[in-house]
Amino acid sequence: MIVLDINLAERHQTVRHFGASGCWTLDPIGVQWSEENREKLARLLFSIEDGIGLSNWRFNIGAGSIYVDKFEDAWRLSECFRRSSDEPYDWMRHAGQQWFLQAAIRYNVPNFAAFTNSPPYWLTKNGHACCDKSSGSTNLRDGEQVSFAKFLIDVLNHFSQIGIVFDTIEPINEPSWAWEGTQEGCRYNNDDIKSVLRPLHALLKASGLPTHISAPDTGDLTVLLDDEIFLKWAGGQEFAKGPGPGNYRNTIRDFLRDVEIAPMLGGHIAAHSYWTDEGERNLIDLRRAVRDNLHSISPGAEFWMTEYCVMQAGRDIGMETALHMARTIHHDMVDCDAASWQWWLAVSPHDYKDGLIYTNYRETGEEDIIPSCLLWVMGNYSRYVRPGAVRVTSSLNGATGSITSSAYINLSGSLAVIVTNHGFSPEQISVPSEHGFATMTTAITTDSDALVEGARLALPTTVTLPARSVTTLILK
């Protein structure tokens, strides 16, 4: 028999939120779909009773690629609130995303993030919302850092005036990628990033907005590491060459050891978990190296995982990919002390492992809504681990390596324990009556169970973990 053991005295990170983005897809959907079906999507994403209760929602501030670029996938083109520095703002842009912002407010989503993949095309060197070979270290035109910052502040101010206050602004996205192609994107070396952060921070302070900067949203955990730590982890692997001149790595040290820049970052460093979700060396060793590197340089700083999906072709609405997600969340939370965890696309039209919810609308014109097991596994965390929860040490004594657990004390006093059974056989665990908890309910996700809640049981009790499942135990 496997026995759950919780150590409430061993406390780790405070959890800020679990989120996803409305990027690209929800602009056309939010305009073209019926109110009824938009509401169904909103309920699945935001409702804590009928959906997964996301506690963070990311809004994409487009760079205007729809006006100047021809990406192969037209659903990756994006509007911009302003067509040039001489034209007035058009606050009707991004109407679809704005509908979902308002829906998130109706469902009491507590945290909002604004992000942009590129400066507006009219501030770039090549006049496009993505780079090319001539872009150098960055595509942001020399001397336009203040203009870029002012554009972002104008957007934040507008939304504040209509009752939507963004908690964070992410001016940079995956700066160490080349971004010469299929979607909006802009590379920046570390000095380029700092040249954006300085005026943005100054204008934020002057604006009086409570928004703080989230950065640098690296697309690769390895570039966070000090060179000597990377070399030790990589075992002789060479450094990846940056997409332009300058330094695109040593991110933790370059930003958090900089006495001017560190206070601008809101107490955290942001990165994405792409390409590091296979094998123990990536899932465990790398994440522990990032955690230790961060804490050695800035002991109080938090790690935020601000974007991830499974980078594989082929849509999968079942548990295979959902368990892959569950493994990545687990190691981000337990081995990297992630304080925030955010999926990429809330709704995807693609034949790719990138959507919590899928739709064939782009091809068929039908407003179909296809929830995946990814949605419900995300809900095992987002619905039950609420903002302000603190991770505590948990273990499953007698369990094999196919079963993992993590535990969180909510501000309400409830304890949420997320247990994943990657194995092909059911397992039983014993839940003792300890620490003052008297009752327990379960919420189970399998290929056939969509976050199904069970009856309230008195403790102690025994729980069966279905094969290939994620189960949240809620103790009160």
Buried (B, 14 or more C-beta within 10 A) or exposed (E): EBBBBBEBEEEBBBBBBBBBBBBBBBBBBBBEBEEEBBBBBBBBBBBBEEBBBBBBBBBBBBBBBBBBBEBEEEBBBBBBBBBEEEEEBEBEBBEBBBBBBBBBBEBEBBBBBBBBBBBBBBBBBBEBBBBBEEBBBBBBBEEBBBBBBBBBBBBBBEBBEEEBEBBBBBBBBBBBBBBBEEBBBBBBBBEBBBBBBBBBBBBBEEBEBEBBBBBBBBBBBBBBBBEEBBBEBBEEEEBEEBBBEBBBBBBBBBBBEBEEBBEBBBEBBBBBBBEBBEEEEBBBBBBBBBBEBBBEBBEEBBBBBBBBBBEEEEBBBBBEBBBBBBBBBBBBBBBBBBBBBBBBBBBBBBEBBBBBBBBBBBEEEEBEBBBBBBBBBBBBBBBBBBBBBBBBBBBBEEBEEBBBBBBBBBEEEBBBBBBBBBBEEEBEBBBEBEEEBEEBBBBBBBBEBBBEBBEEBEBBBEBEBBBBBBBBBBBB
